[in-house]
């Protein structure tokens, strides 16, 4: 089943951390861009991984420990950028709301197009 995303021009409510129903949700995806609202509750973590594209992480609320090439702690209002393929992990110190954006470069898009053409 495909994950529903927001349509162009559509507003959506991300929810607040004091609402237990607020959860991680994919917001938008195009061949060159993806946006995700990450909700990581205190004590939870996202294990080490890599992302194919350039990535930004904006801490909307809360406090997370970011492990990567340069460890950092992000508090509400902090923003972080990573080059494509940089290994990283996230641990929530407090309930946290994060806005993740991924920008996919043209070479990745060309590779995906070639893969789809082969599979057709």
Secondary structure, DSSP 8 states (H G I E B T S, - for coil): -------TT-------TTSTT---EEEEEETTEEEEEEEE-TT-EEEEE--SSEEEEEEEEEEEEEESSS-EEEETT-EEEE-TT--EEEEEEEEEEEEEEEE--HHHHHHHHHHHHHH-
